[in-house]
């Protein structure tokens, strides 16, 4: 397992906790992030409740580079003022400084930004797991087909996280493959959550983006410490890529960190780490799903251990502004800077208003090649004019923007942006967006989910500022549909195993179960690490570690196959214990997609250098009752050797130490005796051969 701290020089939070903040690296080996800023009663602790202009309560996470919490920077029983001594033996004013607050859009205002110059002065307390402070977490599980070999271990990791939660903590669940297949709302009743985790099974595809957007939509309504944890092997296999832009934008807007875990060495770590960097937080990598148990337990510790700062705002006026809480802290030798953001609305009825957003498509279904239209409607229910409206719409995969009335201010990737200066109370504002679904839409894309989000300077109720719409994709069935079955299997010297340096093959088998010829079959195979492609019949095209074949047709009732010859490297990393190869196919007129994906797993057997052998050896007892022996009983030991290597083992010396009160009777072959030890000398054991020694003994009548 490894961990890298994700950092962002301008925005948001550390992946450890949870609301509103960013980790800005300066010096040292700690990371500070500012979370969950409370000014309206959301947080109460040790006699203080979040309010404006005092006390503004901010939760602060401090971790080392491995993601472990740093403790002792305050007191666990009460708030400490600047001159009081923290547990590490230094005054608060040395541990936590500088401390600033200023306007996000005008960092020079107010002039006196130093929190130590305000009245009351800032104070700090430390919260540990035993302190009552609820948390809310969304667990996001990748159950795509490539996860099948490790799904049980992944389940165990998520269950291990739930075991760390306290009775008042809450959690929810998202499970995804090509789409979100299961959503459980956040609750403190975890029994149903456990049942759904245990019952999970794999399916085809890996829709990372949609899963995270769904998780964000669920958790953004929570008022506790919030966080999302996602693991994935990153296999958007074989033809699609995740697009993290909308996820990052939504997480930044609601200040929700996303803990990402890259599983295995086939992941897109760059994308997972980018999500971490841009939302602020922790990125972990795990070689196997079994390693994730430790990661989930570490995340639980980080979420439940933190600091709370109480301060007075240097600008006590409610004036529709975003404020930045700028905190530097840590140990005396290792320090870091973190930023948190909160909005101070003007509560005057003449300025605050309620804006809402809706998003609807003019069709419920679309076929590849179809054009259709989205209607974005902004409404202002009053009582005041809405000002400074910003609108973002994210288009689904395979959907191309054609035009919009009015035109967007700009577009970036799959996102469109509009800016509306003002919207009068009681009015609506419509935007119509024309799009086209790609004629080459992959058959695995069954839903088009578009998201839109509205923000404004004086909106009093942002809960109705998010909207989404789903259009179902209909694929016009080609004439003469059929059904292909598909499998991949390896052929090695020892079934289920591959030895270092061994040349072996994969057999990819097709069977047309339908009454018509399958047409335009495209096959892709992803080779494991340390496996070198030699040849294939028929020949393939090569793209990195992927092999691709194009087959024109397979007749009704016919079979076809691909033979892939490969070789495992003579020297492989010691951590490479399994070779997992993924393969899938598409056909124009295949009616069933569930059997279009398969995997093959081989256990890696690392051979010693040429000329060296490694004998396998076992010692077992043979008694009247297996595993038990009676006083006075005569029983035997069997010593067994196996030489699985292509060279004979020579000059084997075997020694057995008998237990106390056990008397040697005889052995086959005969042994020499040295005290309680029996010794045999065996000249050789041929390559691939086995040998054994039988030792007859008796347990004393009185022991």
Residue pairs with C-beta under 8 A, 6 or more apart in sequence:
1 284
1 285
1 286
1 287
1 291
1 292
1 294
1 295
2 284
2 285
3 65
3 66
3 67
3 282
3 283
3 284
3 285
3 295
3 298
4 273
4 282
4 283
4 284
4 285
5 14
5 23
5 31
5 63
5 65
5 67
5 281
5 282
5 283
6 15
6 23
6 273
6 276
6 277
6 279
6 280
6 281
6 282
6 283
7 23
7 24
7 25
7 31
7 277
7 280
8 22
8 23
8 24
8 277
8 278
8 279
8 280
9 22
9 24
9 25
10 22
11 22
11 252
11 278
11 280
11 339
12 20
12 21
12 22
12 251
12 252
12 255
12 257
12 278
12 279
12 280
12 339
12 341
13 19
13 20
13 21
13 22
13 23
13 33
13 34
13 35
13 255
13 256
13 257
13 279
13 280
13 281
13 338
13 340
14 21
14 22
14 23
14 31
14 32
14 33
14 35
14 61
14 63
14 257
14 280
14 281
14 282
14 338
15 227
15 257
15 258
15 259
15 260
15 276
15 279
15 280
15 281
15 282
15 283
16 33
16 61
16 63
16 67
16 69
16 227
16 257
16 259
16 281
16 282
16 299
16 302
16 303
16 306
17 33
17 35
17 36
17 59
17 61
17 225
17 227
17 257
17 302
17 303
17 306
18 35
18 36
18 59
18 135
18 224
18 225
18 226
18 227
18 255
18 256
18 257
18 303
19 35
19 36
19 37
19 59
19 225
19 226
19 254
19 255
19 256
20 34
20 35
20 36
20 37
20 255
20 340
20 341
20 342
21 33
21 34
21 35
21 37
21 58
21 60
21 255
21 280
21 325
21 338
21 339
21 340
21 341
22 33
22 34
22 280
22 338
22 339
22 340
23 31
23 32
23 33
23 280
23 281
23 336
23 337
23 338
24 336
24 337
24 338
24 339
25 31
25 336
25 337
26 328
26 335
26 336
26 337
27 334
27 335
27 336
28 330
28 331
28 333
28 334
28 335
28 336
29 64
29 65
29 334
30 62
30 63
30 64
30 65
30 70
30 330
30 331
30 334
30 335
30 336
31 61
31 62
31 63
31 64
31 65
31 336
31 338
32 60
32 61
32 62
32 327
32 328
32 329
32 330
32 335
32 336
32 337
32 338
33 60
33 61
33 257
33 280
33 281
33 338
33 340
34 58
34 59
34 60
34 325
34 327
34 338
34 339
34 340
35 58
35 59
35 60
35 61
35 225
35 255
35 257
35 306
35 340
36 42
36 43
36 57
36 58
36 59
36 225
36 226
37 50
37 56
37 57
37 58
37 325
37 340
37 341
37 342
38 49
38 50
38 56
38 57
38 58
39 50
39 51
39 52
39 56
39 57
39 342
39 344
40 50
40 51
40 52
41 49
41 50
41 51
42 50
42 223
43 49
43 50
43 57
43 59
43 308
44 50
45 57
45 125
45 127
45 131
45 133
45 308
46 77
46 78
46 79
46 125
47 79
48 55
48 57
48 79
48 310
49 55
49 57
50 56
50 57
52 313
52 316
52 318
52 344
53 312
53 313
53 315
53 316
54 120
54 310
54 311
54 312
54 313
55 120
55 310
55 311
55 312
56 101
56 310
56 311
56 312
56 313
56 325
56 342
57 308
57 309
57 310
58 308
58 309
58 311
58 325
58 327
58 340
59 127
59 225
59 306
59 307
59 308
60 306
60 307
60 308
60 309
60 327
60 329
60 338
61 69
61 302
61 306
61 307
62 69
62 70
62 73
62 306
62 307
62 329
62 330
62 336
63 69
63 70
63 282
63 302
64 70
64 334
67 282
67 284
67 298
67 299
67 302
68 298
68 301
68 302
69 301
69 302
69 305
69 306
70 330
70 331
71 87
71 126
71 128
71 305
72 86
72 87
72 88
72 126
73 86
73 87
73 88
73 95
73 96
73 124
73 126
73 307
73 329
73 330
73 331
74 80
74 86
74 87
74 92
74 95
74 124
74 125
74 126
74 307
75 84
75 86
75 87
75 124
75 125
75 126
76 87
76 125
76 126
76 127
76 128
76 131
77 125
78 125
79 123
79 124
79 125
79 308
79 310
80 86
80 92
80 123
80 124
80 125
81 92
81 121
81 123
82 91
82 92
82 93
82 116
82 121
82 122
82 123
83 91
83 92
83 93
84 91
84 92
85 91
85 92
86 92
86 95
86 124
87 126
88 95
88 331
88 332
90 332
92 123
92 124
93 116
94 332
95 329
95 330
95 331
95 332
96 122
96 124
96 309
96 327
96 328
96 329
97 116
97 328
97 329
98 114
98 326
98 328
99 114
99 115
99 116
99 122
99 309
99 311
99 326
99 327
99 328
100 113
100 114
100 115
100 324
100 325
100 326
101 113
101 115
101 311
101 313
101 314
101 315
101 323
101 324
101 325
101 326
102 108
102 109
102 110
102 113
102 314
102 323
102 324
102 326
103 109
103 110
103 315
103 321
103 322
103 323
103 324
104 321
104 322
104 323
104 324
104 341
105 321
105 322
107 324
109 315
110 314
110 315
112 118
112 314
113 314
113 326
114 314
115 121
115 122
115 311
115 312
115 314
116 122
117 314
118 311
118 312
118 313
118 314
119 312
120 310
120 312
121 312
122 309
122 310
122 311
122 312
123 309
123 310
123 311
124 307
124 308
124 309
124 310
125 307
125 308
126 305
126 306
126 307
126 308
127 133
127 304
127 305
127 306
127 307
127 308
128 304
128 305
129 166
129 301
129 304
129 305
132 168
133 225
133 304
134 168
134 169
134 170
134 224
134 225
135 165
135 169
135 170
135 224
135 225
135 226
135 227
135 303
135 304
136 169
136 170
136 171
136 172
136 186
136 219
136 222
136 224
136 225
136 226
136 227
137 161
137 165
137 169
137 170
137 171
137 172
137 186
137 219
137 226
137 227
137 228
137 229
137 303
138 171
138 172
138 173
138 174
138 186
138 215
138 218
138 219
138 227
138 228
138 229
139 158
139 161
139 171
139 172
139 173
139 174
139 193
139 197
139 229
140 173
140 174
140 175
140 176
140 211
140 212
140 215
140 228
140 229
140 230
140 231
141 154
141 155
141 158
141 173
141 174
141 175
141 176
141 197
141 200
141 231
142 154
142 176
142 177
142 206
142 208
142 211
142 230
142 231
142 232
142 233
142 263
143 151
143 175
143 176
143 177
143 181
143 200
143 201
143 202
143 203
144 176
144 177
144 178
144 202
144 203
144 204
144 205
144 206
144 232
144 233
144 235
145 177
145 202
145 203
145 204
145 205
145 582
145 584
145 597
145 599
146 206
146 233
146 235
146 237
146 266
146 580
146 582
146 599
147 154
147 202
147 233
147 263
147 289
148 202
148 599
149 578
149 580
149 599
149 601
150 233
150 263
150 264
150 288
150 289
150 290
151 200
151 201
151 202
151 289
152 289
153 288
153 289
153 290
153 292
153 293
154 231
154 263
154 289
154 292
155 197
155 198
155 200
156 289
156 290
156 293
157 231
157 289
157 292
157 293
157 295
157 296
158 197
158 296
159 194
159 197
159 198
160 293
160 296
160 297
161 171
161 229
161 296
161 297
161 299
161 300
162 171
162 190
162 193
162 194
162 197
164 296
164 297
164 300
164 301
164 304
165 171
165 190
165 300
166 304
167 188
168 188
169 188
170 186
170 187
170 188
170 222
170 224
171 186
171 187
171 190
171 193
172 183
172 184
172 185
172 186
172 187
172 193
172 215
172 218
172 219
173 182
173 183
173 184
173 193
173 196
173 197
174 180
174 182
174 183
174 211
174 214
174 215
174 218
175 181
175 182
175 183
175 196
175 200
176 206
176 207
176 208
176 210
176 211
176 214
177 202
177 203
177 204
177 205
177 206
177 207
178 203
178 204
178 205
178 206
178 207
178 444
178 445
178 446
179 205
179 207
179 210
179 446
179 447
180 207
180 210
180 211
180 214
181 203
182 196
182 200
183 214
183 218
184 192
184 193
184 196
185 218
186 218
186 219
186 222
187 193
203 594
204 444
204 584
204 593
204 594
204 596
204 597
205 236
205 444
206 232
206 234
206 235
206 236
206 237
206 240
206 242
208 230
208 232
208 234
208 236
208 242
208 271
209 242
209 243
209 244
209 246
209 247
210 449
211 230
212 228
212 230
212 247
212 251
212 258
212 275
213 246
213 247
213 250
213 449
213 451
215 228
215 230
216 228
216 247
216 250
216 251
216 254
216 256
217 466
217 468
219 226
219 227
219 228
219 256
220 226
220 250
220 254
220 256
220 466
221 463
225 303
225 306
226 256
226 257
227 256
227 257
227 258
227 259
227 299
227 303
228 251
228 256
228 257
228 258
228 259
229 258
229 259
229 261
229 296
229 299
230 258
230 259
230 260
230 261
231 260
231 261
231 263
231 286
231 289
231 292
232 260
232 261
232 262
232 263
232 267
232 272
233 262
233 263
233 264
233 266
233 267
234 242
234 262
234 263
234 264
234 266
234 267
234 268
234 269
234 271
234 272
235 266
235 267
235 582
236 242
236 268
237 524
237 526
237 582
237 584
238 524
238 526
238 546
238 582
238 584
239 442
239 524
240 397
240 442
240 444
241 268
241 271
242 268
242 271
243 397
243 413
243 414
244 271
244 274
244 275
244 278
245 394
245 412
245 413
245 414
245 415
246 394
246 414
246 415
246 451
247 258
247 275
248 274
248 275
248 278
248 279
249 392
249 415
249 453
250 451
250 453
251 257
251 258
251 275
251 278
251 279
252 278
252 279
253 453
253 455
255 340
255 341
256 279
257 279
257 280
257 281
258 275
258 276
258 279
258 281
259 276
259 281
259 282
259 284
259 299
260 272
260 273
260 275
260 276
260 283
260 284
261 272
261 284
261 285
261 286
261 292
261 295
262 268
262 269
262 272
262 273
262 283
262 284
262 285
262 286
263 285
263 286
263 288
263 289
263 292
264 286
264 287
264 288
265 287
265 529
266 526
266 529
267 285
269 283
269 285
272 283
273 283
276 282
276 283
277 283
282 299
282 302
284 295
286 292
286 295
287 575
309 327
311 325
313 323
313 344
315 321
315 323
318 344
318 345
318 346
318 347
319 344
319 346
320 343
320 344
320 345
320 346
320 351
320 457
320 458
321 343
321 344
322 341
322 342
322 343
322 344
323 341
323 342
323 343
323 344
324 339
324 340
324 341
325 339
325 340
325 341
325 342
326 337
326 339
327 337
327 338
327 339
327 340
328 335
328 336
328 337
328 338
329 335
329 336
330 336
345 352
345 458
345 460
346 352
346 458
349 383
349 384
350 383
350 384
351 384
351 458
352 383
352 384
352 458
352 459
352 460
353 380
353 381
353 382
353 383
353 384
353 385
353 386
353 425
353 458
353 459
353 460
354 380
354 381
354 382
354 459
354 460
354 461
354 464
355 378
355 379
355 380
355 381
355 386
355 389
355 423
355 454
355 456
355 459
355 461
355 464
355 465
356 378
356 379
356 380
356 381
356 454
356 464
356 465
357 376
357 377
357 378
357 379
357 391
357 452
357 453
357 454
357 464
357 465
357 466
357 467
358 375
358 376
358 377
358 379
358 467
359 374
359 375
359 376
359 377
359 393
359 450
359 451
359 452
359 467
359 468
359 469
360 374
360 375
360 377
360 469
361 372
361 373
361 374
361 375
361 450
361 469
361 471
362 372
362 373
362 374
362 375
363 370
363 372
363 471
364 471
364 472
365 471
365 472
365 473
365 474
366 372
366 437
366 448
366 471
366 472
366 473
366 474
367 437
367 473
367 474
367 475
367 476
368 437
368 438
368 439
368 440
368 441
368 473
368 475
368 476
369 436
369 437
369 438
369 439
370 436
370 437
371 402
371 434
371 435
371 436
371 437
372 434
372 435
372 436
372 437
372 471
373 432
373 433
373 434
373 435
374 393
374 432
374 433
374 435
374 450
374 469
375 430
375 431
375 432
375 433
376 391
376 393
376 430
376 431
376 432
376 433
376 452
376 467
377 428
377 429
377 430
377 431
378 389
378 391
378 420
378 423
378 428
378 429
378 430
378 431
378 454
379 427
379 428
379 429
380 386
380 423
380 424
380 425
380 426
380 427
380 428
381 425
381 426
382 425
382 426
383 425
384 425
384 458
385 422
385 423
385 424
385 425
386 422
386 423
386 424
386 425
386 456
386 458
386 459
387 421
387 422
387 456
387 457
387 458
388 419
388 421
388 422
388 456
388 457
388 458
389 419
389 420
389 421
389 422
389 423
389 454
389 455
389 456
390 417
390 418
390 419
390 454
390 455
390 456
391 417
391 418
391 419
391 420
391 431
391 452
391 453
391 454
392 415
392 416
392 417
392 418
392 452
392 453
393 415
393 416
393 433
393 450
393 451
393 452
394 414
394 415
394 450
394 451
394 452
395 401
395 414
395 415
395 416
395 435
395 450
396 414
396 447
396 448
396 449
396 450
396 471
397 414
397 445
397 448
398 437
398 438
398 440
398 441
398 442
398 445
398 448
399 414
399 435
399 436
399 437
399 438
399 448
399 450
400 435
400 436
400 437
400 438
401 411
401 416
401 433
401 434
401 435
402 434
402 435
402 436
403 433
403 434
404 416
404 431
404 432
404 433
404 434
405 431
405 432
406 418
406 431
408 416
408 417
408 418
409 417
409 418
409 419
410 417
411 417
416 433
418 431
420 429
423 429
437 448
437 473
441 473
441 475
442 586
443 475
443 586
443 593
444 593
445 473
446 472
446 473
447 470
447 471
447 472
447 473
448 470
448 471
448 472
448 473
449 468
449 469
449 470
450 468
450 469
450 470
450 471
451 466
451 467
451 468
452 466
452 467
452 468
453 465
453 466
453 467
454 465
454 466
455 462
455 465
456 465
459 465
477 589
477 591
478 519
478 588
478 589
479 589
480 516
480 517
480 589
481 514
481 516
481 589
481 590
481 591
482 512
482 513
482 514
482 515
482 516
482 517
482 518
482 556
482 587
482 589
482 590
482 591
483 512
483 513
483 514
483 590
483 591
483 592
484 510
484 511
484 512
484 513
484 514
484 518
484 521
484 554
484 585
484 587
484 590
484 592
484 595
484 596
485 510
485 511
485 513
485 595
486 508
486 509
486 510
486 511
486 583
486 584
486 585
486 595
486 596
486 597
486 598
487 508
487 509
487 598
488 506
488 507
488 508
488 509
488 525
488 581
488 583
488 598
488 599
488 600
489 506
489 507
489 509
489 600
490 498
490 504
490 505
490 506
490 507
490 581
490 600
490 602
491 504
491 505
491 506
491 507
492 498
492 499
492 502
492 504
492 602
493 499
493 502
493 504
494 605
496 602
496 603
497 602
497 603
497 604
497 605
498 504
498 568
498 579
498 602
498 603
498 604
498 605
499 568
499 605
499 606
499 607
500 568
500 569
500 570
500 571
500 572
500 604
500 605
500 606
500 607
501 567
501 568
501 569
501 570
501 607
502 567
502 568
503 534
503 565
503 566
503 567
504 565
504 566
504 567
504 568
505 563
505 564
505 565
505 566
506 525
506 563
506 564
506 566
506 581
506 583
506 600
507 561
507 562
507 563
507 564
508 523
508 525
508 561
508 562
508 563
508 564
508 583
509 559
509 560
509 561
510 518
510 521
510 551
510 554
510 559
510 560
510 561
510 585
511 559
512 518
512 554
512 555
512 556
512 557
512 558
512 559
513 557
514 556
514 591
515 556
515 557
516 556
516 589
517 553
517 554
517 555
517 556
518 553
518 554
518 587
518 589
518 590
519 552
519 553
519 587
519 588
519 589
520 550
520 552
520 553
520 587
520 588
521 550
521 551
521 552
521 553
521 554
521 585
521 586
521 587
522 548
522 549
522 550
522 551
522 585
522 586
522 587
523 548
523 549
523 550
523 551
523 562
523 583
523 584
523 585
524 546
524 547
524 548
524 549
524 583
524 584
524 585
525 540
525 546
525 547
525 564
525 581
525 582
525 583
526 545
526 546
526 581
526 582
526 583
527 533
527 545
527 546
527 547
527 566
527 581
528 578
528 579
528 580
528 581
528 602
529 545
529 576
529 579
530 568
530 569
530 572
530 573
530 576
530 579
531 566
531 567
531 568
531 569
531 579
531 581
532 566
532 567
532 568
532 569
533 542
533 547
533 564
533 565
533 566
534 565
534 566
534 567
535 564
535 565
536 547
536 549
536 562
536 563
536 564
536 565
537 562
537 563
538 549
538 562
540 547
540 548
540 549
540 562
540 564
541 547
541 548
541 549
542 548
547 564
549 562
551 560
554 560
568 579
568 604
572 604
572 606
574 606
576 604
577 603
577 604
578 601
578 602
578 603
578 604
579 601
579 602
579 604
580 599
580 600
580 601
581 599
581 600
582 597
582 598
582 599
583 597
583 598
583 599
583 600
584 596
584 597
584 598
585 596
586 596
590 596
607 614
607 645
608 614
608 645
611 647
612 647
613 643
613 645
613 647
613 648
613 649
613 687
614 644
614 645
615 641
615 642
615 643
615 649
615 652
615 685
616 641
616 642
616 643
616 644
617 639
617 640
617 641
617 642
618 639
618 640
619 637
619 638
619 639
619 640
619 656
620 637
620 638
620 640
621 629
621 635
621 636
621 637
621 638
622 635
622 636
622 637
622 638
623 629
623 633
623 635
624 630
624 633
624 635
629 635
629 699
630 699
631 699
631 700
631 701
631 702
631 703
632 698
632 699
632 700
632 701
633 698
633 699
634 665
634 696
634 697
634 698
635 696
635 697
635 698
635 699
636 694
636 695
636 696
636 697
637 656
637 694
637 695
637 697
638 692
638 693
638 694
638 695
639 654
639 656
639 692
639 693
639 695
640 690
640 691
640 692
641 649
641 652
641 682
641 685
641 690
641 691
641 692
642 690
643 649
643 685
643 686
643 687
643 688
643 689
643 690
644 688
645 687
645 688
646 687
646 688
647 687
648 684
648 685
648 686
648 687
648 689
649 684
649 685
650 683
650 684
651 681
651 683
651 684
652 681
652 682
652 683
652 684
652 685
653 679
653 680
653 681
653 682
654 679
654 680
654 681
654 682
654 693
655 677
655 678
655 679
655 680
656 671
656 677
656 678
656 695
657 676
657 677
658 664
658 676
658 677
658 678
658 697
660 676
660 703
661 699
661 700
661 703
662 697
662 698
662 699
662 700
663 697
663 698
663 699
663 700
664 673
664 678
664 695
664 696
664 697
665 696
665 697
665 698
666 695
666 696
667 678
667 680
667 693
667 694
667 695
667 696
668 693
668 694
669 680
669 693
671 678
671 679
671 680
671 693
671 695
672 678
672 679
672 680
673 679
678 695
680 693
682 691
685 691
